[in-house]
């Protein structure tokens, strides 16, 4: 019994102590600041307010925003009813740029697009200087209806979340930033392509608010900046001038901002892929001037091959260009090269028509043919065929060696002065075979060296050896037209190339503001 009473007394004492402890904690909690309830202890140790008299509501972001948006009208501009426009300051940080398409005449870029304005209706007091808000707040506040006048296809990046930022300061200054990929029109003048310079504009402004309600301004002198190391594959970026302008429309005057990206094209790709091959093909066509005029198929085949090759290059270079109504600098060069290859073919046609006789054999006069006819059939006992003699006289050609295949190929050599050496077995004429090889054998490497340096002594020696059986008359002689073409074609091509490159590299169109803005003709 005594033990039970002792246990009850002990429990009563413990309960009294617990109640007293709870009352102490409650008193401390009541005496504590209300902020201790809102801000956790760990956060309270990290942040100690400098002014203890600051309103408690200002420390709670949710309560601050609810208080700011209580009587806020999101459909009205910040300066509505004040008689002055709202100023939107803008800057752009470009992360990457390209490609620039000549075929579609547009360009694209990835950038951070930032807009600043002041809305005094969102100003607040508190120890926090600025608030970074969720993008859901954009639906509850006023924001400018900015769009790109010359834009074709632009979008906001949404991976992993929409790339937008909204920040509000105590004075009501708002920063609205987003990451965009912009594809805009870029009207190009391709007269000097590929040594051209282009100026691609970007024009932005309000879609609905006239300048009396909304005015756009660049934030500072370098409102358009580029990330370090940014480069374009096809162009060099020469500058990005900016300006403010006003557009007159039926609804009134609208404030616009414009930045021009001044670009200069790289010519290295076209030099390697187009210009150098065209020059080499034209030089290759001149090889026909050093080929004898008797080699008709060789010279014609070479000229036609160069013409077809240039045609293929010309068609390939036009695939990435728009079908403009004027000729570009590249078109003029291709046309010049094409005309030189055609002229090489026409030059051989002139050589063939005016200087080449038959297949290149030495012509013989009618008197010499009479001597040959009389001596040919002496002792043969056979009358000469009249039709065969007429055919021989008509051709007016004679070659040094005759072979009679029916008699075993015994040779009969004929002199141009009427002397004929016959064997008893010969009874009629055989076919004609031209002999142009020299008896003296020269190594091939030396022949190639003589050909490259144009050794006239070696050429004359070959001609003398080849024409020894022809009465010392020249065989495979070079036409005077070919000799003149060897000098005229390279010299004229060099002069035209010098003038071409001097013209297009020395003359460059200066960058200037265009009066006709792209994308504004329908609105003006």
C-alpha positions in Angstrom: 0.0 0.0 0.0 2.8 2.4 0.9 4.6 1.5 -2.3 1.6 2.4 -4.4 1.1 5.7 -2.7 4.8 6.6 -3.4 4.4 5.8 -7.1 1.4 8.0 -7.4 3.2 10.9 -5.7 6.1 10.5 -8.0 3.9 10.6 -11.1 2.2 13.8 -9.8 5.5 15.6 -9.3 6.6 14.7 -12.9 3.4 15.9 -14.4 3.7 19.2 -12.6 7.2 19.7 -13.8 6.2 19.0 -17.4 3.3 21.5 -17.2 5.6 24.2 -15.8 8.1 23.5 -18.7 5.4 23.9 -21.3 4.2 27.1 -19.8 7.8 28.5 -20.0 8.1 27.6 -23.7 4.8 29.1 -24.5 5.7 32.4 -22.8 9.0 32.5 -24.7 7.1 31.8 -28.0 4.6 34.6 -27.3 7.4 37.1 -26.5 9.4 36.2 -29.6 9.2 38.1 -32.8 6.6 36.9 -35.4 9.4 36.5 -37.9 10.6 33.6 -35.9 7.5 31.7 -36.9 7.8 32.6 -40.6 11.6 32.1 -41.1 13.1 28.9 -39.9 15.9 29.0 -37.3 18.6 28.0 -39.8 17.5 30.7 -42.2 17.3 33.2 -39.3 20.9 32.5 -38.4 21.9 33.1 -42.0 19.9 36.3 -42.4 19.8 38.9 -39.6 17.7 42.0 -40.5 19.6 45.3 -40.1 16.5 47.3 -39.2 14.3 45.6 -36.6 11.5 48.1 -37.2 10.9 46.9 -40.8 7.4 45.8 -41.4 7.1 42.0 -41.0 5.0 41.6 -44.1 7.9 42.9 -46.3 10.0 39.9 -45.3 7.5 37.4 -46.7 7.8 37.4 -50.5 4.4 35.9 -51.0 2.7 38.5 -48.9 4.6 41.2 -50.6 3.5 40.1 -54.1 -0.1 39.7 -53.0 -0.1 43.2 -51.6 1.5 44.6 -54.8 -1.0 42.8 -57.2 -4.0 43.6 -55.1 -5.2 46.6 -57.1 -2.9 46.0 -60.2 -4.3 46.4 -63.7 -2.2 44.3 -66.1 -3.9 45.7 -69.3 -2.7 49.2 -68.7 0.8 50.6 -69.4 2.8 51.7 -66.3 2.5 55.4 -67.3 -1.2 55.2 -68.2 -2.9 58.5 -67.4 0.4 60.3 -66.8 0.7 61.8 -70.3 4.1 60.3 -71.1 5.1 57.1 -72.8 6.6 54.1 -71.2 10.3 53.7 -72.1 11.6 50.2 -72.9 15.3 49.8 -72.9 16.8 46.8 -74.7 20.1 45.0 -75.1 21.0 41.7 -76.8 23.8 39.3 -76.0 24.4 37.0 -79.1 25.7 33.5 -78.3 26.0 32.2 -81.8 25.1 33.3 -85.3 24.5 31.4 -88.5 24.0 30.0 -90.9 23.5 32.8 -93.4 21.6 31.5 -96.4 21.9 33.2 -99.8 19.3 30.9 -101.3 16.6 31.9 -98.8 18.1 35.3 -98.0 17.9 34.9 -94.2 20.0 34.3 -91.2 19.6 32.9 -87.7 21.1 33.6 -84.3 20.9 32.4 -80.7 20.7 35.2 -78.2 19.7 36.6 -74.8 17.1 39.2 -75.4 16.6 41.6 -72.4 14.1 44.4 -71.8 14.0 46.9 -69.0 11.2 49.2 -67.9 9.9 50.9 -64.8 6.5 50.1 -63.3 6.0 52.2 -60.1 2.9 50.1 -59.3 5.3 47.2 -58.4 7.6 49.2 -56.1 7.9 48.0 -52.5 9.8 48.5 -49.2 11.9 46.0 -47.4 15.4 44.7 -46.8 15.4 42.7 -50.1 16.6 44.9 -52.9 15.3 42.7 -55.8 13.0 39.8 -56.2 13.5 37.0 -58.8 10.1 35.7 -59.6 8.6 32.8 -61.4 7.6 33.1 -65.0 4.0 32.6 -63.9 4.0 36.1 -62.6 4.3 37.3 -66.3 0.7 36.5 -66.7 -0.3 38.8 -63.9 1.7 41.9 -64.8 2.0 44.2 -67.8 4.8 43.5 -70.3 5.6 45.0 -73.7 4.3 43.3 -76.9 7.7 43.3 -78.6 8.1 41.5 -81.9 10.6 41.4 -84.8 9.4 43.1 -87.9 11.7 41.2 -90.3 11.5 37.9 -88.4 10.6 34.7 -90.2 10.6 32.0 -87.5 11.6 32.7 -83.9 11.0 30.7 -80.7 11.8 30.6 -77.0 13.9 27.7 -75.7 11.9 25.5 -73.3 14.4 22.8 -72.3 14.3 21.9 -69.5 12.0 24.8 -68.5 11.1 27.9 -70.4 14.3 30.0 -70.5 12.9 33.2 -69.1 13.8 35.5 -66.2 11.7 38.1 -64.4 13.3 40.3 -61.7 11.7 43.3 -59.8 13.6 45.9 -57.7 12.3 48.0 -54.9 11.9 51.0 -57.2 9.7 49.0 -59.6 12.4 48.5 -62.2 11.7 45.3 -64.1 14.1 43.0 -66.0 12.6 40.6 -68.5 15.1 38.3 -70.1 14.6 35.3 -72.4 16.7 33.1 -74.6 15.6 33.2 -78.2 16.5 31.7 -81.6 15.7 34.3 -84.2 15.5 33.7 -87.9 15.2 37.0 -89.8 15.2 38.2 -93.4 18.4 39.5 -94.9 18.0 41.1 -98.4 21.3 40.6 -100.2 23.0 42.2 -103.2 24.9 39.5 -104.9 26.6 41.5 -107.7 30.0 41.0 -106.2 29.5 37.4 -105.0 31.7 35.8 -103.6 33.7 39.0 -102.8 30.6 40.7 -101.5 29.6 42.4 -98.3 26.2 42.1 -96.7 24.3 44.0 -94.1 21.7 41.9 -92.3 19.2 43.9 -90.2 17.2 43.1 -87.1 14.2 45.4 -86.5 12.1 45.2 -83.4 9.3 47.2 -81.9 5.8 47.2 -80.4 3.0 45.4 -82.3 0.1 47.5 -81.0 1.3 50.5 -78.9 2.2 53.7 -80.8 5.1 55.9 -79.8 2.9 58.1 -77.6 2.4 55.1 -75.3 5.5 53.1 -75.8 9.1 54.1 -76.8 12.0 51.8 -77.4 15.6 52.7 -76.7 18.9 50.9 -76.8 20.3 50.6 -73.2 23.7 52.1 -74.0 26.3 52.5 -76.7 27.1 48.7 -76.8 23.6 47.3 -76.5 24.4 44.5 -78.9 27.3 42.4 -77.7 28.8 39.0 -78.6 30.1 36.2 -76.6 33.9 35.8 -76.6 35.1 33.5 -79.4 32.0 33.7 -81.5 32.7 33.3 -85.2 30.9 32.6 -88.4 31.9 30.0 -90.9 31.2 32.0 -94.0 31.7 35.6 -93.0 33.7 38.0 -90.9 31.6 40.2 -88.6 32.8 43.8 -89.3 30.4 45.6 -86.9 26.9 46.0 -85.5 25.7 49.6 -85.6 22.4 50.4 -83.9 19.8 53.2 -84.3 16.4 54.3 -83.1 13.8 55.2 -85.7 10.1 55.9 -86.1 7.8 54.2 -88.5 4.6 55.9 -89.7 1.6 53.6 -90.1 -2.1 54.1 -90.5 -2.5 53.8 -86.8 0.1 56.4 -86.0 3.8 56.5 -85.4 5.6 53.6 -83.9 9.0 53.4 -82.2 11.5 50.9 -83.6 15.0 49.7 -82.9 17.3 48.5 -85.6 20.7 46.8 -85.5 22.7 45.9 -88.7 25.1 43.0 -88.7 27.8 44.0 -91.3 29.3 40.9 -92.8 32.2 40.3 -95.2 32.3 37.0 -97.0 35.3 34.6 -96.9 36.6 33.9 -100.4 38.9 31.0 -99.5 36.3 28.3 -100.2 35.5 29.7 -103.6 39.2 30.1 -104.5 39.9 26.5 -103.8 36.7 25.0 -105.2 35.9 27.2 -108.2 38.5 29.8 -109.2 41.7 27.6 -109.2 40.0 24.6 -110.9 38.6 26.9 -113.6 42.0 28.5 -114.2 43.7 25.1 -114.4 41.1 23.8 -116.9 41.6 26.9 -119.1 45.4 26.4 -119.0 44.9 22.7 -119.8 42.9 23.6 -123.0 45.9 25.5 -124.2 47.9 22.2 -124.5 46.2 21.7 -127.8 48.3 24.6 -129.3 51.4 22.3 -128.8 49.7 19.3 -130.4 50.2 18.9 -134.1 47.3 19.9 -136.3 47.3 16.4 -137.8 46.0 15.0 -134.4 42.5 16.1 -135.1 40.7 13.7 -132.6 43.2 14.5 -129.8 42.7 18.3 -130.0 39.0 18.2 -130.5 38.5 15.7 -127.6 40.7 17.8 -125.3 38.7 21.0 -126.0 35.3 19.4 -125.6 36.4 17.8 -122.3 37.4 21.2 -120.9 34.1 22.8 -122.1 32.0 20.1 -120.4 34.0 20.3 -117.2 33.5 24.0 -116.9 29.8 23.6 -117.6 29.5 21.1 -114.7 31.3 23.5 -112.4 29.1 26.4 -113.4 25.9 24.4 -112.8 27.2 23.2 -109.4 28.0 26.6 -108.1 24.5 27.9 -108.9 22.7 25.3 -106.7 23.2 27.4 -103.5 22.4 30.7 -105.1 19.0 32.3 -105.8 17.8 32.7 -109.3 18.5 36.4 -109.5 18.1 38.5 -112.6 21.6 39.7 -112.8 25.1 38.0 -113.2 27.3 37.7 -110.1 31.1 38.1 -110.1 31.4 34.4 -110.1 29.2 34.1 -113.1 31.4 36.5 -115.1 34.5 34.5 -114.2 32.9 31.2 -115.3 31.7 32.8 -118.5 35.2 34.2 -119.3 36.7 30.7 -118.7 34.0 29.1 -120.8 34.6 31.5 -123.7 38.4 30.8 -123.6 37.7 27.0 -123.9 35.3 27.6 -126.7 37.8 29.9 -128.4 40.4 27.2 -128.2 38.1 24.8 -130.0 37.3 27.5 -132.6 41.0 28.2 -133.1 41.7 24.6 -134.1 38.8 24.8 -136.5 40.5 27.7 -138.1 43.8 25.9 -138.2 42.1 22.8 -139.7 40.3 24.8 -142.4 43.0 27.3 -143.5 46.3 25.6 -143.0 45.8 21.8 -142.9 45.8 19.8 -146.2 44.4 16.3 -146.1 46.0 14.4 -143.3 49.1 16.4 -143.1 51.1 14.8 -146.0 53.3 16.9 -148.3 51.4 18.1 -151.4 52.8 17.3 -154.9 52.3 19.4 -158.1 50.7 17.9 -161.2 53.9 17.9 -163.1 55.5 15.7 -160.4 52.6 13.4 -160.6 53.1 13.0 -164.4 56.7 11.9 -163.8 55.6 9.6 -161.1 52.9 8.1 -163.3 55.3 7.5 -166.2 58.0 5.9 -164.1 55.7 3.8 -162.0 54.5 1.6 -164.8 57.8 1.4 -166.8 58.5 -2.3 -167.4 55.3 -3.4 -165.8 53.6 -4.3 -169.0 50.2 -3.3 -167.6 48.2 -0.2 -168.6 47.5 2.3 -165.9 44.0 2.5 -164.6 42.6 5.9 -165.5 40.3 6.2 -162.6 43.1 5.3 -160.2 45.3 8.0 -161.7 42.5 10.6 -161.4 42.0 9.7 -157.8 45.7 10.1 -157.0 45.8 13.4 -158.8 42.8 14.6 -157.0 44.3 13.9 -153.6 47.5 15.8 -154.6 49.4 13.9 -151.9 52.4 11.7 -151.9 54.1 9.8 -149.1 57.6 8.3 -149.0 57.0 4.6 -148.5 54.8 2.2 -150.6 54.2 -1.3 -149.6 52.8 -4.1 -151.8 51.1 -6.5 -149.5 50.5 -9.0 -152.2 54.3 -9.3 -152.9 55.3 -9.8 -149.3 55.7 -6.2 -148.3 58.8 -5.4 -150.5 59.4 -1.7 -150.3 59.5 0.6 -153.2 60.8 4.1 -152.5 59.6 7.0 -154.6 61.5 10.3 -154.9 59.7 13.5 -155.4 61.9 14.2 -158.5 60.4 11.3 -160.4 63.0 8.6 -159.6 61.5 5.2 -158.5 63.3 2.2 -157.2 61.4 -0.9 -158.2 61.9 -4.6 -157.6 61.1 -7.0 -160.4 58.2 -8.4 -158.4 56.3 -5.1 -158.3 53.4 -4.9 -160.7 51.0 -2.3 -159.3 50.8 0.5 -156.7 50.2 -0.3 -153.0 48.8 1.6 -150.2 50.4 4.8 -148.8 52.1 4.9 -145.5 53.5 8.0 -143.9 56.8 7.8 -142.2 57.4 10.4 -139.5 59.7 8.7 -137.0 63.4 9.6 -136.8 66.2 7.1 -137.1 68.2 8.7 -134.3 66.7 7.5 -131.0 66.6 10.2 -128.2 65.8 9.2 -124.6 62.2 9.9 -123.7 63.2 12.1 -120.7 65.3 14.3 -123.0 62.4 14.5 -125.5 60.1 15.7 -122.7 62.7 18.2 -121.6 63.0 19.5 -125.2 59.3 19.7 -125.5 58.9 21.7 -122.3 61.6 24.2 -123.1 60.5 24.5 -126.7 63.9 23.5 -128.2 63.7 24.7 -131.8 66.9 23.0 -132.8 65.6 19.6 -131.8 62.3 20.3 -133.6 64.1 21.1 -136.8 66.3 18.1 -136.5 63.2 15.9 -136.2 61.7 17.6 -139.2 64.8 17.1 -141.3 65.0 13.4 -140.5 61.3 12.8 -141.1 61.4 14.7 -144.4 64.6 13.2 -145.8 62.7 10.8 -148.0 60.2 13.6 -148.9 62.6 15.8 -150.9 63.6 17.8 -147.8 60.0 19.2 -147.4 58.7 19.9 -143.9 56.4 17.3 -142.2 54.1 18.0 -139.2 54.8 21.7 -139.5 53.3 24.1 -136.9 50.6 26.5 -138.0 51.3 30.2 -137.7 47.8 30.4 -136.0 48.9 28.0 -133.3 52.1 29.9 -132.8 50.2 33.2 -132.4 47.6 31.5 -130.1 50.4 30.3 -127.7 51.2 33.9 -126.9 47.8 35.6 -127.4 45.7 33.3 -125.2 47.8 33.2 -122.1 48.6 37.0 -122.3 45.0 38.0 -122.8 43.8 35.7 -120.0 46.3 37.1 -117.6 45.3 40.7 -118.4 41.6 39.9 -118.0 42.3 38.2 -114.7 44.3 41.1 -113.4 41.5 43.5 -114.3 38.9 41.2 -112.8 40.6 40.8 -109.4 41.6 44.4 -109.2 38.0 45.5 -109.9 36.3 43.2 -107.4 38.9 43.4 -104.6 39.4 47.2 -104.8 35.8 48.2 -105.1 33.6 47.4 -102.1 30.1 48.7 -101.4 30.1 50.8 -98.3 27.8 49.8 -95.4 24.9 52.2 -95.1 21.4 52.4 -93.7 18.9 51.3 -96.3 15.8 53.5 -96.9 13.6 50.5 -97.7 13.5 48.4 -94.5 12.8 44.7 -94.9 9.4 43.5 -93.6 7.9 47.1 -93.4 6.6 47.6 -96.9 3.2 46.1 -96.0 2.9 48.3 -92.9 4.1 51.6 -94.2 
